Amino acid sequence: MKLLRIDSSVRLENSKTRMLSDHFLTEFGKKVDFDLKTRDVGISPAPFPTDEFIKANYTKPDQRTEQMKEVLSTSDTLIDELIEADKVIIGSPMYNFSISASLKSYIDNIVRVGRTFALDENGAMKGLLAGKKVVVITSRGAFSYKSGAALESFDFQQSYLTALLNFVGITDITFVNAEAQDFGQDNVKATNFEEAKQQLSELATVW
Ligand SMILES: Cc1cc2nc3c(=O)[nH]c(=O)nc-3n(C[C@H](O)[C@H](O)[C@H](O)COP(=O)(O)O)c2cc1C
């Protein structure tokens, strides 16, 4: 079983998403042996797409120059390791009600026609990564993003990542969200963090 862990917090210390991903991996490792590949785009971001990248991407693979292949090489590496993975853990801090720029630039590198989605003769799009399981571990500074709560409509993180993963064919997605990690009172912070840990421990037994 091949597992890919993606981290996208820019924090070097005390990152809640990293701590929760560590916890989940420890718990999951009690049940299953796996080969782990880690990709930390928070610390080493993937490059933003450029004009050259777009031109290379939209050139048919057999017509690409050596320079175009070079321009796409990081993206190809990221896609190869994603295709290889059976299961994926994504650590995603909420930044300005959505994902971090580091995770967005990763996404801009891995969503590519002919590699992670395809177009049929009618122009309909089909995701090519079907069958993978994903757990997304988020941390948010504030609280009230839960269903029916005050900031529910501000949560573009879960809706965006769900739509994006669906687009590339992934439908087995579980979110575990730790809220109130910056602005909650200490006991609220701790309770929310422990609840997320507990959810992850339970998920590890069935994932
Ligand atoms: C640039 C930036 C933007 C943020 N925006 C939000 C936000 O919109 N809503 C929120 O609840 N928390 C926000 N936060 C707080 C983070 O979600 C919180 O610190 C979370 O724990 C980050 O994950 P990490 O601990 O793994 O870095 C923001 C933090 C940063 C650094």
The ligand as an ORCA input file, in Angstrom:
! r2SCAN-3c Opt
* xyz 0 1
  C      -2.197     33.839      6.175
  C      -3.172     33.243      7.150
  C      -4.531     33.347      6.919
  C      -5.450     32.767      7.804
  N      -6.782     32.855      7.536
  C      -7.675     32.265      8.361
  C      -9.075     32.288      8.070
  O      -9.518     32.823      7.064
  N      -9.916     31.689      8.925
  C      -9.477     31.032     10.052
  O     -10.303     30.481     10.788
  N      -8.157     30.984     10.342
  C      -7.258     31.565      9.522
  N      -5.923     31.500      9.789
  C      -5.474     30.718     10.971
  C      -5.014     29.306     10.556
  O      -6.042     28.603      9.882
  C      -4.574     28.513     11.790
  O      -3.441     29.152     12.351
  C      -4.250     27.062     11.490
  O      -3.896     26.431     12.703
  C      -3.144     26.933     10.461
  O      -2.700     25.589     10.319
  P      -1.227     25.177     10.839
  O      -1.289     25.290     12.356
  O      -1.016     23.781     10.393
  O      -0.251     26.144     10.253
  C      -4.985     32.077      8.948
  C      -3.599     31.986      9.179
  C      -2.704     32.564      8.302
  C      -1.220     32.427      8.574
*
